[in-house]
Amino acid sequence: MKTRLSEDGTKLIATYELHPFDFDRSGRVQPWTFLRMLEFARIAAIGPLVKRHTGTLRDQSTAFVRYQEVEVAPLFYSVVKPNTSLLVSTDIGYVGSSSLFYNYDILSSPGKQVIGHSRCQMVRVNAKTRRPVAWPDVVIDKYSKKSLDRPVVPVPFKERMAPVFVYKVTVNNSDIDVRGHCNQSVYLRYCLDAAATGARKNAFRVIRDVAVCPIKRVGILYQKEALLGDELTVELWEDEGCAETLCFQIKRGEEVITQLTVQFYVNRARL
């Protein structure tokens, strides 16, 4: 990954060289790999967009992803191929007391056509207690936009359909990141593996093969942390109003860890 700042210094531009091993059997970039690309862009943006104004903070704080959504256009699947490049432009869109929202534009290279968007809510917390901690005033003053409303983040599922399929998974060593917990991209892999297994067993009305249905939109709400060795249950069902959307809830016992929604381009299986 190569990075540079935009001319006005408000955006970090990351360039990814895509290799054959980034893609699945359908010839599309693996969704969880793409989430890691966005994660790396966000980490790279911390220095020039945040730490440049705050310096190194030694207050025992860290920041976790609370919510992330990604939406890609059909063109994404036409231009994102092995041995091509992908650009991700990252900027800070909104800062609250303890929340900070990153916006991403996903662009083709070299044409620089916008082929997708993403946004991500980071919550600053105490590293030990996990309780919210306010961002430094300099960050709030720099990025707060009083004319903007706070971005809407979905709430945890309240009323939900009974699951049409249930899948079990154990958190393994390779799923753990430097924070000591299951990386956010891994939850998407768990869910898509569960959906693929369910589709093979004809659990869904519309989706027959997850691998050949390109993804249109993903929304992930992170609620708790999963740790090494945790035994998790993935429950999934079709959205009541849109059978092209699958809903997922990942649980540890009765405790909800993460919830996801994934919408597919069902009628564009050959994208």
Secondary structure, 3 states (H helix, E strand, C coil): CEEEECCCCCCEEEEEECCHHHECCCCCECHHHHHHHHHHHHHHHHHHHHHHHHCCCCCCEEEEEEEEEEEECHHHHHHCCCCCEEEEEEEEEEECCCEEEEEEEEEEECCCCEEEEEEEEEEEEECCCCCECCCCHHHHHHHCCCCCCCCCCCCCCCCCCCCCEEEEEECCHHHECCCCCECHHHHHHHHHHHHHHHHHCCCCCCCCCHHHCCEEEEEEEECCCCCCCCEEEEEEEEECCEEEEEEEEEEECCEEEEEEEEEECHHHCCC
